[in-house]
């Protein structure tokens, strides 16, 4: 049985917990900090599966990863290490999902300072309740 759409973000966040390495957020926080993994709705967020008796939704997310901006080598190594760790946690999750592409690293100017970010697209067939 699929995880309900209303609890899916929290379930995914729990599966991506890596205590002492990064902060995990099941929603976009008011202040994005370094060493965070954030579950963000993608666009499109929810796609109904039509032409079937039951119309289950496909939930699309971006798993946003942040590391501090350091010199070029340091920040690229940091984001690559985070990408590998997140992929390993996604692989070990009990949630059945399609994992898509990883975005190129980019700079995010946030209230907490400049961060290097990348995101992984994830799609999960879920249920309405």
MMTF fields as JSON, N, C-alpha, C and O atoms, coordinates in Angstrom:
{
  "mmtfVersion": "1.0.0",
  "mmtfProducer": "UNKNOWN",
  "numBonds": 515,
  "numAtoms": 516,
  "numGroups": 129,
  "numChains": 1,
  "numModels": 1,
  "chainsPerModel": [1],
  "groupsPerChain": [129],
  "chainIdList": ["A"],
  "bondAtomList": [4, 2, 8, 6, 12, 10, 16, 14, 20, 18, 24, 22, 28, 26, 32, 30, 36, 34, 40, 38, 44, 42, 48, 46, 52, 50, 56, 54, 60, 58, 64, 62, 68, 66, 72, 70, 76, 74, 80, 78, 84, 82, 88, 86, 92, 90, 96, 94, 100, 98, 104, 102, 108, 106, 112, 110, 116, 114, 120, 118, 124, 122, 128, 126, 132, 130, 136, 134, 140, 138, 144, 142, 148, 146, 152, 150, 156, 154, 160, 158, 164, 162, 168, 166, 172, 170, 176, 174, 180, 178, 184, 182, 188, 186, 192, 190, 196, 194, 200, 198, 204, 202, 208, 206, 212, 210, 216, 214, 220, 218, 224, 222, 228, 226, 232, 230, 236, 234, 240, 238, 244, 242, 248, 246, 252, 250, 256, 254, 260, 258, 264, 262, 268, 266, 272, 270, 276, 274, 280, 278, 284, 282, 288, 286, 292, 290, 296, 294, 300, 298, 304, 302, 308, 306, 312, 310, 316, 314, 320, 318, 324, 322, 328, 326, 332, 330, 336, 334, 340, 338, 344, 342, 348, 346, 352, 350, 356, 354, 360, 358, 364, 362, 368, 366, 372, 370, 376, 374, 380, 378, 384, 382, 388, 386, 392, 390, 396, 394, 400, 398, 404, 402, 408, 406, 412, 410, 416, 414, 420, 418, 424, 422, 428, 426, 432, 430, 436, 434, 440, 438, 444, 442, 448, 446, 452, 450, 456, 454, 460, 458, 464, 462, 468, 466, 472, 470, 476, 474, 480, 478, 484, 482, 488, 486, 492, 490, 496, 494, 500, 498, 504, 502, 508, 506, 512, 510],
  "bondOrderList": [1, 1, 1, 1, 1, 1, 1, 1, 1, 1, 1, 1, 1, 1, 1, 1, 1, 1, 1, 1, 1, 1, 1, 1, 1, 1, 1, 1, 1, 1, 1, 1, 1, 1, 1, 1, 1, 1, 1, 1, 1, 1, 1, 1, 1, 1, 1, 1, 1, 1, 1, 1, 1, 1, 1, 1, 1, 1, 1, 1, 1, 1, 1, 1, 1, 1, 1, 1, 1, 1, 1, 1, 1, 1, 1, 1, 1, 1, 1, 1, 1, 1, 1, 1, 1, 1, 1, 1, 1, 1, 1, 1, 1, 1, 1, 1, 1, 1, 1, 1, 1, 1, 1, 1, 1, 1, 1, 1, 1, 1, 1, 1, 1, 1, 1, 1, 1, 1, 1, 1, 1, 1, 1, 1, 1, 1, 1, 1],
  "groupList": [{"groupName": "UNK", "atomNameList": ["N", "CA", "C", "O"], "elementList": ["N", "C", "C", "O"], "formalChargeList": [0, 0, 0, 0], "bondAtomList": [1, 0, 2, 1, 3, 2], "bondOrderList": [1, 1, 2], "singleLetterCode": "X", "chemCompType": "L-PEPTIDE LINKING"}],
  "groupTypeList": [0, 0, 0, 0, 0, 0, 0, 0, 0, 0, 0, 0, 0, 0, 0, 0, 0, 0, 0, 0, 0, 0, 0, 0, 0, 0, 0, 0, 0, 0, 0, 0, 0, 0, 0, 0, 0, 0, 0, 0, 0, 0, 0, 0, 0, 0, 0, 0, 0, 0, 0, 0, 0, 0, 0, 0, 0, 0, 0, 0, 0, 0, 0, 0, 0, 0, 0, 0, 0, 0, 0, 0, 0, 0, 0, 0, 0, 0, 0, 0, 0, 0, 0, 0, 0, 0, 0, 0, 0, 0, 0, 0, 0, 0, 0, 0, 0, 0, 0, 0, 0, 0, 0, 0, 0, 0, 0, 0, 0, 0, 0, 0, 0, 0, 0, 0, 0, 0, 0, 0, 0, 0, 0, 0, 0, 0, 0, 0, 0],
  "groupIdList": [1, 2, 3, 4, 5, 6, 7, 8, 9, 10, 11, 12, 13, 14, 15, 16, 17, 18, 19, 20, 21, 22, 23, 24, 25, 26, 27, 28, 29, 30, 31, 32, 33, 34, 35, 36, 37, 38, 39, 40, 41, 42, 43, 44, 45, 46, 47, 48, 49, 50, 51, 52, 53, 54, 55, 56, 57, 58, 59, 60, 61, 62, 63, 64, 65, 66, 67, 68, 69, 70, 71, 72, 73, 74, 75, 76, 77, 78, 79, 80, 81, 82, 83, 84, 85, 86, 87, 88, 89, 90, 91, 92, 93, 94, 95, 96, 97, 98, 99, 100, 101, 102, 103, 104, 105, 106, 107, 108, 109, 110, 111, 112, 113, 114, 115, 116, 117, 118, 119, 120, 121, 122, 123, 124, 125, 126, 127, 128, 129],
  "secStructList": [7, 7, 7, 5, 2, 2, 2, 2, 2, 2, 2, 2, 2, 2, 2, 6, 7, 7, 6, 6, 6, 7, 3, 3, 3, 1, 1, 7, 7, 1, 1, 7, 7, 1, 1, 3, 3, 3, 3, 3, 3, 3, 3, 3, 3, 3, 3, 3, 7, 7, 1, 1, 1, 1, 7, 7, 3, 3, 3, 3, 3, 3, 3, 3, 3, 3, 3, 3, 7, 7, 1, 2, 2, 2, 2, 2, 2, 2, 2, 2, 2, 2, 2, 2, 2, 2, 2, 2, 2, 2, 2, 2, 7, 1, 1, 7, 7, 3, 3, 3, 3, 3, 7, 7, 7, 3, 3, 3, 3, 3, 6, 6, 3, 3, 3, 3, 3, 3, 3, 3, 3, 3, 3, 3, 3, 7, 5, 7, 7],
  "xCoordList": [0.849, 0.0, 0.882, 1.866, 0.538, 1.312, 1.131, 0.091, 2.159, 2.089, 1.145, 1.159, 0.338, -0.616, 0.121, 1.168, -0.433, 0.152, 0.39, 1.392, -0.518, -0.433, 0.725, 1.134, 1.255, 2.379, 3.642, 4.656, 3.587, 4.697, 5.97, 7.052, 5.862, 7.061, 7.767, 8.993, 7.001, 7.602, 8.249, 9.32, 7.598, 8.15, 9.46, 10.438, 9.483, 10.697, 11.8, 12.959, 11.454, 12.446, 13.043, 14.249, 12.209, 12.708, 13.721, 14.751, 13.419, 14.331, 15.643, 16.647, 15.651, 16.861, 17.603, 18.531, 17.209, 17.874, 19.315, 19.582, 20.218, 21.638, 22.173, 22.874, 21.827, 22.13, 23.616, 24.478, 23.888, 25.254, 25.928, 27.027, 25.275, 25.856, 25.087, 25.691, 23.739, 22.929, 21.618, 21.178, 20.998, 19.637, 18.68, 18.936, 17.595, 16.606, 15.31, 14.887, 14.672, 13.414, 12.422, 12.746, 11.236, 10.179, 9.443, 8.478, 9.877, 9.24, 10.304, 11.318, 10.122, 11.092, 11.099, 10.067, 12.242, 12.304, 12.33, 12.6, 12.053, 12.063, 13.475, 13.65, 14.483, 15.879, 16.604, 16.661, 17.152, 17.899, 19.332, 19.976, 19.828, 21.177, 22.059, 21.571, 23.353, 24.304, 24.098, 23.587, 24.505, 24.397, 22.952, 22.632, 22.102, 20.688, 20.234, 20.765, 19.244, 18.535, 17.069, 16.508, 16.453, 15.112, 14.212, 14.577, 13.049, 12.07, 11.222, 10.518, 11.298, 10.614, 9.657, 10.062, 8.414, 7.532, 8.126, 8.64, 8.052, 8.517, 7.359, 6.229, 7.645, 6.601, 6.606, 7.572, 5.6, 4.337, 4.52, 5.36, 3.736, 3.811, 3.066, 3.62, 1.81, 0.986, 0.402, -0.183, 0.575, 0.035, -0.908, -0.459, -2.211, -3.14, -2.862, -2.522, -3.008, -2.893, -4.282, -5.068, -4.591, -5.932, -6.098, -5.143, -7.323, -7.683, -7.535, -7.281, -7.689, -7.718, -8.886, -9.406, -9.301, -10.459, -10.208, -11.04, -9.08, -8.678, -7.649, -6.772, -7.736, -6.835, -5.757, -5.898, -4.68, -3.627, -2.77, -2.51, -2.336, -1.5, -0.015, 0.455, 0.696, 2.141, 2.673, 2.443, 3.379, 3.927, 5.367, 6.173, 5.672, 7.004, 7.675, 7.098, 8.904, 9.666, 11.05, 11.546, 11.648, 13.075, 13.686, 13.2, 14.733, 15.472, 16.629, 17.637, 16.464, 17.428, 18.508, 18.215, 19.76, 20.898, 21.711, 21.928, 22.164, 22.957, 24.23, 24.236, 25.301, 26.579, 27.13, 26.683, 28.095, 28.656, 29.427, 29.955, 29.487, 30.349, 31.77, 32.058, 32.624, 34.043, 34.785, 34.202, 36.057, 36.738, 36.152, 35.402, 36.48, 35.869, 36.018, 35.043, 37.194, 37.388, 36.619, 35.985, 36.665, 36.007, 34.502, 33.904, 33.873, 32.421, 31.942, 30.895, 32.661, 32.255, 32.4, 31.546, 33.479, 33.634, 32.506, 31.972, 32.146, 31.079, 29.729, 29.011, 29.37, 28.069, 28.074, 27.056, 29.204, 29.275, 29.143, 28.464, 29.785, 29.643, 28.191, 27.685, 27.525, 26.124, 25.237, 24.334, 25.481, 24.699, 24.815, 23.807, 26.027, 26.237, 25.523, 24.886, 25.62, 24.969, 23.45, 22.792, 22.887, 21.435, 20.991, 19.986, 21.727, 21.386, 21.395, 20.503, 22.383, 22.442, 21.24, 20.699, 20.822, 19.643, 18.36, 17.47, 18.259, 17.092, 17.033, 15.958, 18.186, 18.258, 17.827, 17.228, 18.124, 17.776, 16.372, 15.929, 15.675, 14.332, 13.349, 13.512, 12.336, 11.268, 10.245, 9.395, 10.319, 9.404, 9.798, 10.966, 8.825, 9.074, 9.012, 8.008, 10.093, 10.16, 10.969, 11.736, 10.791, 11.661, 12.568, 12.105, 13.859, 14.829, 15.324, 15.777, 15.231, 15.611, 16.998, 17.906, 17.141, 18.442, 18.866, 18.062, 20.157, 20.735, 21.07, 21.71, 20.636, 20.927, 22.409, 23.1, 22.864, 24.23, 24.306, 23.333, 25.434, 25.572, 25.403, 25.846, 24.756, 24.566, 24.672, 24.581, 24.865, 24.999, 23.636, 22.92, 23.277, 22.049, 22.43, 23.096, 22.014, 22.225, 21.03, 19.946, 21.224, 20.146, 20.414, 21.486, 19.432, 19.589, 20.758, 21.362, 21.078, 22.177, 23.534, 24.561, 23.556, 24.8, 24.741, 23.713, 25.857, 25.914, 26.108, 26.956, 25.3, 25.346, 25.528, 25.113, 26.147, 26.192, 25.077, 24.951, 24.269, 23.123, 23.099, 23.695, 22.415, 22.062, 20.784, 20.486, 20.025, 18.825, 18.665, 19.154, 17.967, 17.655, 16.145, 15.407, 15.675, 14.236, 13.788, 14.453, 12.644, 12.084, 10.586, 9.905, 10.074, 8.638, 8.154, 8.765, 7.042, 6.515, 5.028, 4.269, 4.612, 3.19, 2.628, 3.105, 1.637, 1.132, -0.386, -0.965, -1.008, -2.467, -3.002, -2.272, -4.286, -4.902, -5.088, -5.138, -5.194, -5.385, -4.665, -4.699],
  "yCoordList": [-1.191, 0.0, 1.238, 1.304, 2.204, 3.429, 4.334, 4.323, 5.104, 6.102, 7.216, 7.623, 7.7, 8.767, 10.049, 10.369, 10.764, 12.015, 12.978, 13.692, 13.0, 13.948, 13.656, 14.54, 12.446, 12.109, 11.734, 11.388, 11.8, 11.339, 12.146, 11.568, 13.469, 14.298, 13.94, 13.834, 13.75, 13.394, 12.021, 11.812, 11.086, 9.733, 9.773, 9.141, 10.502, 10.625, 11.319, 10.906, 12.354, 13.063, 12.14, 12.174, 11.319, 10.366, 9.415, 9.106, 8.955, 8.04, 8.71, 8.025, 10.028, 10.756, 11.36, 12.148, 11.004, 11.516, 11.001, 9.82, 11.905, 11.562, 12.426, 13.413, 12.034, 12.82, 13.156, 12.308, 14.39, 14.846, 15.237, 15.793, 14.949, 15.295, 16.449, 17.407, 16.36, 17.441, 17.543, 16.599, 18.724, 18.935, 18.459, 18.649, 17.852, 17.374, 18.142, 18.351, 18.566, 19.296, 18.647, 18.4, 18.375, 17.799, 18.89, 18.594, 20.121, 21.285, 22.36, 22.306, 23.314, 24.403, 25.236, 25.79, 25.327, 26.104, 27.609, 28.022, 28.413, 29.866, 30.381, 31.366, 29.721, 30.071, 28.794, 27.829, 28.797, 27.64, 27.765, 28.797, 26.701, 26.71, 25.69, 24.809, 25.833, 24.881, 23.509, 23.387, 22.502, 21.117, 20.76, 20.311, 20.981, 20.643, 19.812, 19.935, 18.97, 18.252, 18.6, 18.414, 19.115, 19.683, 19.043, 18.983, 18.57, 18.013, 19.175, 19.831, 19.422, 20.552, 20.02, 19.18, 20.475, 20.067, 20.477, 21.586, 19.589, 19.893, 20.459, 20.535, 20.848, 21.336, 20.483, 20.559, 19.687, 19.617, 18.866, 17.973, 19.236, 18.639, 17.313, 16.293, 17.328, 16.115, 15.875, 16.769, 14.651, 14.262, 13.091, 12.009, 13.271, 12.147, 11.096, 11.432, 9.833, 8.735, 8.456, 7.763, 8.985, 8.86, 7.552, 6.805, 7.303, 6.125, 4.818, 3.768, 4.884, 3.682, 3.809, 4.906, 2.703, 2.715, 3.63, 4.475, 3.454, 4.316, 5.281, 4.866, 6.533, 7.536, 7.89, 8.873, 7.095, 7.406, 8.58, 8.703, 9.427, 10.56, 10.176, 9.363, 10.776, 10.678, 11.972, 13.047, 11.881, 13.062, 13.263, 12.333, 14.471, 14.804, 15.773, 16.783, 15.438, 16.26, 16.552, 15.872, 17.584, 17.84, 17.658, 18.231, 16.876, 16.743, 17.739, 17.468, 18.884, 19.979, 19.765, 19.584, 19.786, 19.592, 20.873, 21.504, 21.265, 22.48, 22.183, 21.392, 22.833, 22.784, 24.203, 25.053, 24.473, 25.827, 26.139, 25.237, 27.41, 27.845, 27.934, 28.71, 27.139, 27.193, 27.509, 28.064, 27.165, 27.319, 26.307, 25.418, 26.43, 25.585, 24.103, 23.362, 23.644, 22.222, 21.78, 20.725, 22.567, 22.189, 22.086, 21.135, 23.063, 23.02, 21.961, 21.355, 21.717, 20.653, 19.279, 18.411, 19.08, 17.812, 17.626, 16.526, 18.695, 18.616, 18.272, 17.429, 18.911, 18.631, 17.235, 16.543, 16.807, 15.453, 14.393, 13.385, 14.613, 13.674, 13.601, 12.522, 14.75, 14.787, 14.078, 13.334, 14.296, 13.626, 12.11, 11.406, 11.607, 10.16, 9.634, 8.582, 10.346, 9.899, 9.892, 8.964, 10.912, 10.967, 9.83, 9.176, 9.585, 8.476, 7.152, 6.326, 6.942, 5.701, 5.567, 4.473, 6.661, 6.615, 6.4, 5.673, 7.02, 6.777, 5.31, 4.712, 4.741, 3.341, 2.397, 1.356, 2.746, 1.87, 2.137, 1.435, 3.131, 3.461, 2.362, 1.707, 2.168, 1.215, 1.803, 1.078, 3.103, 3.764, 3.392, 3.489, 2.969, 2.682, 4.008, 4.717, 4.338, 5.649, 5.572, 4.634, 6.554, 6.779, 7.944, 9.033, 7.697, 8.751, 9.259, 8.489, 10.553, 11.157, 11.739, 11.21, 12.815, 13.427, 14.291, 14.656, 14.601, 15.517, 16.807, 16.784, 17.921, 19.21, 19.55, 19.018, 20.429, 20.938, 21.767, 22.434, 21.742, 22.601, 24.068, 24.508, 24.809, 26.242, 26.972, 26.37, 28.268, 29.106, 29.659, 30.184, 29.543, 30.101, 31.156, 30.849, 32.386, 33.445, 33.446, 33.895, 32.946, 32.826, 33.779, 34.377, 33.911, 34.765, 34.314, 35.122, 33.019, 32.477, 32.638, 32.297, 33.153, 33.326, 32.566, 31.987, 32.572, 31.864, 30.372, 29.955, 29.575, 28.127, 27.522, 28.108, 26.353, 25.587, 24.556, 23.863, 24.449, 23.55, 22.652, 22.966, 21.557, 20.675, 19.981, 19.908, 19.468, 18.731, 17.487, 17.404, 16.525, 15.25, 15.189, 15.462, 14.834, 14.705, 13.308, 12.315, 13.251, 11.989, 11.997, 12.991, 10.882, 10.721, 9.471, 8.406, 9.623, 8.523, 8.376, 9.336, 7.164, 6.871, 6.724, 5.9, 7.503, 7.579, 7.38, 6.986, 7.648, 7.56, 8.87, 9.64, 9.112, 10.358, 10.356, 11.424, 9.182, 9.158, 7.98, 7.778],
  "zCoordList": [0.0, 0.0, 0.0, 0.737, -0.814, -0.956, 0.265, 0.924, 0.54, 1.596, 1.154, -0.008, 2.069, 1.751, 1.371, 1.934, 0.425, -0.028, 1.135, 1.153, 2.093, 3.206, 4.16, 4.911, 4.145, 5.031, 4.266, 4.872, 2.948, 2.118, 2.327, 2.432, 2.388, 2.589, 3.883, 3.913, 4.962, 6.256, 6.214, 6.785, 5.537, 5.418, 4.635, 5.031, 3.542, 2.743, 3.538, 3.48, 4.267, 5.088, 6.142, 6.387, 6.764, 7.762, 7.128, 7.726, 5.912, 5.218, 4.828, 4.632, 4.712, 4.319, 5.508, 5.322, 6.709, 7.905, 7.973, 7.751, 8.28, 8.442, 9.58, 9.36, 10.787, 11.988, 12.088, 11.861, 12.426, 12.588, 11.283, 11.293, 10.151, 8.85, 8.215, 7.731, 8.215, 7.669, 8.42, 9.077, 8.308, 8.808, 7.728, 6.539, 8.131, 7.172, 7.379, 8.516, 6.281, 6.345, 5.394, 4.233, 5.868, 5.035, 4.255, 3.551, 4.368, 3.766, 3.609, 4.305, 2.741, 2.645, 3.937, 4.318, 4.604, 5.848, 5.563, 4.435, 6.568, 6.382, 6.116, 5.399, 6.686, 6.431, 6.019, 6.781, 4.823, 4.325, 4.808, 4.62, 5.435, 5.989, 5.271, 4.562, 5.47, 4.903, 5.541, 6.654, 4.812, 5.26, 5.6, 6.701, 4.611, 4.746, 3.55, 2.446, 3.798, 2.747, 2.944, 4.024, 1.868, 1.963, 0.902, -0.272, 1.315, 0.389, -0.129, 0.638, -1.444, -2.065, -3.136, -3.939, -3.176, -4.272, -5.623, -5.769, -6.591, -7.947, -8.76, -8.278, -9.976, -10.866, -12.123, -12.881, -12.388, -11.646, -10.328, -10.219, -9.354, -8.02, -7.984, -7.574, -8.415, -8.367, -9.757, -10.368, -10.238, -11.537, -11.336, -10.959, -11.578, -11.447, -12.521, -13.656, -12.156, -13.115, -13.646, -13.0, -14.81, -15.376, -16.148, -16.357, -16.559, -17.338, -16.567, -17.157, -15.279, -14.445, -13.48, -13.279, -12.883, -11.976, -10.772, -10.442, -10.135, -9.019, -9.589, -10.348, -9.245, -9.812, -8.782, -8.054, -8.717, -7.748, -8.227, -9.424, -7.323, -7.719, -7.759, -6.964, -8.693, -8.743, -8.154, -8.709, -7.04, -6.373, -6.832, -6.812, -7.24, -7.739, -6.772, -6.371, -6.414, -5.473, -6.031, -6.929, -5.468, -5.632, -4.257, -3.281, -4.169, -2.925, -3.037, -3.689, -2.396, -2.462, -1.418, -0.236, -1.86, -0.951, -0.91, -1.944, 0.273, 0.417, 1.196, 2.14, 0.779, 1.5, 1.532, 0.761, 2.411, 2.448, 1.169, 0.518, 0.816, -0.286, 0.262, 1.173, -0.306, 0.038, -1.249, -2.181, -1.312, -2.597, -3.579, -3.175, -4.838, -5.862, -5.575, -5.703, -5.193, -4.926, -3.691, -3.706, -2.625, -1.383, -1.502, -1.0, -2.168, -2.244, -3.228, -2.998, -4.307, -5.227, -4.582, -4.766, -3.829, -3.104, -2.099, -1.955, -1.407, -0.409, -1.018, -0.482, -2.131, -2.743, -3.358, -3.317, -3.928, -4.49, -3.401, -3.596, -2.26, -1.135, -0.671, -0.364, -0.621, -0.203, -1.222, -0.84, -2.506, -3.552, -3.409, -3.453, -3.241, -3.105, -1.866, -1.924, -0.747, 0.489, 0.349, 0.819, -0.289, -0.492, -1.408, -1.131, -2.498, -3.388, -2.632, -2.824, -1.782, -1.006, -0.075, 0.082, 0.537, 1.413, 0.612, 1.055, -0.552, -1.41, -1.825, -1.874, -2.122, -2.527, -1.416, -1.685, -0.184, 0.942, 1.498, 2.407, 0.967, 1.426, 1.035, 0.005, 1.863, 1.558, 0.591, 0.073, 0.343, -0.579, -2.009, -2.384, -2.793, -4.21, -4.953, -4.892, -5.656, -6.313, -7.589, -7.803, -8.417, -9.567, -9.213, -8.873, -9.297, -9.017, -10.363, -11.21, -10.539, -11.81, -11.783, -11.143, -12.476, -12.678, -11.493, -10.636, -11.482, -10.494, -11.23, -12.282, -10.674, -11.3, -11.144, -10.275, -11.99, -11.843, -10.565, -10.213, -9.864, -8.679, -9.056, -10.116, -8.171, -8.395, -7.066, -5.997, -7.155, -5.966, -5.595, -6.448, -4.324, -3.788, -2.757, -1.768, -2.983, -1.995, -1.067, -1.44, 0.135, 1.125, 2.285, 2.377, 3.164, 4.346, 5.211, 5.917, 5.156, 5.955, 5.273, 5.862, 4.037, 3.284, 1.973, 1.623, 1.248, -0.027, 0.207, 0.996, -0.498, -0.378, -1.761, -2.761, -1.818, -3.052, -2.964, -1.954, -4.009, -3.978, -5.212, -6.243, -5.086, -6.195, -5.766, -4.574, -6.729, -6.338, -7.188, -8.315, -6.613, -7.249, -7.414, -6.467, -8.611, -8.805, -8.408, -8.705, -7.729, -7.231, -7.522, -7.272, -8.054, -8.29, -7.572, -7.66, -6.86, -6.032, -6.299, -6.171, -6.67, -6.812, -5.406, -4.626, -5.089, -3.725, -3.725, -4.738, -2.614, -2.528, -1.971, -1.346, -2.205, -1.735, -0.232, 0.379, 0.385, 1.852, 2.44, 3.654]
}
